[in-house]
C-alpha cells in the first residue's frame, strides 16, 4: 500500500509538472494528480523538490534499463545506438510526461534538480563514448562530442513535448539517429542506417 502510494506520487508529479512547469508546481498540484492526501505526500517526501528528484531518479533508472536491454540485442555499435534511440522513442510514446521529466528544459529553474539532470545526461554520454572505440572517426572527435549530442537530443525532445506533445516525436527518430551517428561513422552511412532502420 505504501509503495503503491509512493508510485502514484511519482507518476503524479510527472503529470503535474507537464501541466504546470516547475516554477508553478505546488504540492497541491502533485497530490491532486496522484489522487492522494497531503499527509500521504509528506509521509513520503519533504517538499516538491524532494518528490521531483525521486521521480527523476525513478524515470531515469527505468529508461536506462530499457536502453541497456535494447543495446544488448545488437552486436554492432551503430545498431546499438539505433536500438537505444528506438527505446527512448518507445518510452516517449508510452510515457511522454515522464520523458519530459528527464529534460533540462523542464527543470532548469532548480539548480539541485538541474544538476541531477546533467549528471544523468553525463551517464548517457559515457555510454555513447563507447562509439569512439568501435568506429573509424570516433578517435578524432572533440572531448565534448557525447555531452553535446545527448544535450541536443534531450533539448529537442523536451522542446517538442512542450510545444506539440508526443504525437510529433516519432518523425524525429530517424533524424536524431542520423545526428548521433554521423560524427562517428560519417553522414552517408549514418543517413543509410537512419533511413533503413538497419
PLY file of the C-alpha trace (Angstrom):
ply
format ascii 1.0
element vertex 198
property float x
property float y
property float z
element edge 197
property int vertex1
property int vertex2
end_header
0.00 0.00 0.00
2.75 2.48 0.99
4.80 1.59 -2.10
1.70 1.98 -4.28
1.09 5.48 -2.87
4.70 6.45 -3.49
4.46 5.17 -7.07
1.25 7.22 -7.55
3.06 10.31 -6.28
5.98 9.75 -8.65
3.59 9.40 -11.60
1.52 12.31 -10.35
4.45 14.69 -10.14
5.35 13.94 -13.77
1.78 14.74 -14.88
1.55 17.85 -12.72
4.95 19.08 -13.89
3.91 18.70 -17.53
0.82 20.81 -16.86
2.29 23.44 -14.52
6.03 23.67 -15.12
8.43 23.50 -12.21
8.20 27.13 -11.13
4.40 26.97 -10.74
4.27 23.41 -9.40
2.90 23.04 -5.87
2.36 20.12 -3.53
-1.37 20.63 -4.11
-0.88 20.02 -7.85
1.06 16.83 -7.13
-1.44 15.36 -4.67
-4.32 16.22 -6.98
-2.62 14.48 -9.93
-1.71 11.49 -7.76
-5.08 11.24 -6.02
-3.58 11.03 -2.53
-3.80 13.12 0.62
-1.42 15.84 1.74
-0.49 13.61 4.71
0.47 10.83 2.30
2.66 13.24 0.34
4.53 14.38 3.45
4.88 10.81 4.70
6.90 10.14 1.53
8.60 13.44 0.66
9.80 16.57 2.44
8.78 19.00 -0.32
8.15 19.29 -4.07
11.89 19.27 -4.88
12.35 16.01 -2.99
9.44 14.48 -4.92
10.71 15.72 -8.29
14.22 14.42 -7.58
12.83 11.00 -6.65
10.62 10.92 -9.74
13.53 11.93 -11.97
15.73 9.17 -10.50
12.97 6.60 -10.91
12.22 7.53 -14.51
15.90 7.70 -15.45
16.61 4.28 -13.96
13.69 2.74 -15.87
14.70 4.41 -19.14
18.34 3.41 -18.68
17.29 -0.22 -18.11
15.27 -0.12 -21.36
18.22 1.38 -23.24
20.66 -1.22 -21.94
18.25 -4.06 -22.72
17.76 -2.72 -26.26
21.51 -2.36 -26.79
22.12 -5.92 -25.61
20.09 -7.25 -28.55
22.58 -5.84 -31.09
26.21 -6.69 -31.86
27.49 -3.71 -33.85
27.85 -0.31 -32.19
25.78 1.71 -34.74
22.91 -0.76 -34.32
23.21 -0.46 -30.54
22.74 3.30 -30.92
19.75 2.71 -33.20
18.24 0.35 -30.62
18.91 2.82 -27.79
17.24 5.70 -29.63
14.36 3.40 -30.54
13.95 2.61 -26.83
13.86 6.32 -25.98
11.16 6.97 -28.56
9.14 3.95 -27.42
9.35 5.28 -23.87
8.27 8.73 -25.10
5.24 7.23 -26.79
4.28 5.28 -23.68
5.10 7.92 -21.04
5.57 11.40 -22.53
5.20 13.23 -19.21
7.86 11.04 -17.67
10.25 11.57 -20.58
9.77 15.32 -20.23
10.76 14.97 -16.59
14.21 13.90 -17.82
14.85 17.03 -19.87
16.74 20.01 -18.52
14.32 22.40 -20.23
11.61 21.29 -17.81
13.71 21.51 -14.65
16.42 24.15 -15.13
14.75 26.52 -12.65
16.02 24.49 -9.68
19.80 24.13 -9.52
19.73 20.93 -7.44
17.40 19.22 -9.89
19.26 20.65 -12.88
22.47 19.11 -11.52
20.79 15.69 -11.29
19.55 16.02 -14.89
23.06 16.99 -16.03
24.54 14.01 -14.15
22.02 11.67 -15.83
22.92 13.11 -19.23
26.61 12.58 -18.41
25.85 8.92 -17.71
24.26 8.58 -21.15
27.17 10.46 -22.73
29.59 7.97 -21.17
27.65 5.11 -22.79
27.77 6.88 -26.15
31.51 7.50 -25.79
31.98 3.75 -26.34
31.50 4.51 -30.04
34.94 6.08 -30.18
36.49 2.61 -29.87
34.28 0.96 -32.48
34.02 3.47 -35.30
36.50 4.88 -37.81
36.04 8.56 -36.96
35.43 8.22 -33.23
39.01 8.61 -32.04
39.37 12.08 -33.59
36.22 13.61 -32.09
36.38 16.57 -29.68
36.06 15.69 -25.99
32.63 17.36 -25.70
31.03 15.42 -28.57
28.94 13.00 -26.50
27.86 15.62 -24.00
26.77 17.88 -26.87
24.90 15.09 -28.65
23.00 13.96 -25.54
22.20 17.58 -24.69
20.92 18.21 -28.21
18.68 15.13 -28.22
17.33 15.99 -24.76
16.66 19.59 -25.75
14.90 18.66 -29.00
12.71 16.05 -27.31
11.91 18.34 -24.37
11.03 21.22 -26.68
8.79 19.08 -28.88
7.00 17.60 -25.89
6.40 21.08 -24.51
5.27 22.62 -27.81
3.28 19.97 -29.57
3.05 16.86 -27.45
4.22 13.34 -28.12
2.33 12.91 -31.41
5.08 14.67 -33.35
8.01 12.82 -31.81
8.17 9.66 -33.92
9.02 11.59 -37.08
12.17 12.85 -35.34
13.60 9.41 -34.67
15.49 8.91 -37.97
16.88 12.44 -37.96
18.10 12.24 -34.36
19.61 8.82 -35.04
21.49 10.28 -38.00
22.62 13.25 -35.89
24.04 10.97 -33.19
25.74 8.52 -35.58
27.19 11.00 -38.10
30.24 12.12 -36.08
31.30 8.50 -35.60
30.61 6.89 -38.97
30.12 9.80 -41.38
27.00 11.38 -42.79
26.34 8.96 -45.71
26.48 5.81 -43.55
24.51 7.47 -40.72
21.86 8.52 -43.23
21.69 4.98 -44.65
21.20 3.43 -41.21
18.64 6.06 -40.23
16.68 5.58 -43.45
16.76 1.79 -43.44
16.44 1.11 -39.76
19.25 -1.46 -40.06
0 1
1 2
2 3
3 4
4 5
5 6
6 7
7 8
8 9
9 10
10 11
11 12
12 13
13 14
14 15
15 16
16 17
17 18
18 19
19 20
20 21
21 22
22 23
23 24
24 25
25 26
26 27
27 28
28 29
29 30
30 31
31 32
32 33
33 34
34 35
35 36
36 37
37 38
38 39
39 40
40 41
41 42
42 43
43 44
44 45
45 46
46 47
47 48
48 49
49 50
50 51
51 52
52 53
53 54
54 55
55 56
56 57
57 58
58 59
59 60
60 61
61 62
62 63
63 64
64 65
65 66
66 67
67 68
68 69
69 70
70 71
71 72
72 73
73 74
74 75
75 76
76 77
77 78
78 79
79 80
80 81
81 82
82 83
83 84
84 85
85 86
86 87
87 88
88 89
89 90
90 91
91 92
92 93
93 94
94 95
95 96
96 97
97 98
98 99
99 100
100 101
101 102
102 103
103 104
104 105
105 106
106 107
107 108
108 109
109 110
110 111
111 112
112 113
113 114
114 115
115 116
116 117
117 118
118 119
119 120
120 121
121 122
122 123
123 124
124 125
125 126
126 127
127 128
128 129
129 130
130 131
131 132
132 133
133 134
134 135
135 136
136 137
137 138
138 139
139 140
140 141
141 142
142 143
143 144
144 145
145 146
146 147
147 148
148 149
149 150
150 151
151 152
152 153
153 154
154 155
155 156
156 157
157 158
158 159
159 160
160 161
161 162
162 163
163 164
164 165
165 166
166 167
167 168
168 169
169 170
170 171
171 172
172 173
173 174
174 175
175 176
176 177
177 178
178 179
179 180
180 181
181 182
182 183
183 184
184 185
185 186
186 187
187 188
188 189
189 190
190 191
191 192
192 193
193 194
194 195
195 196
196 197
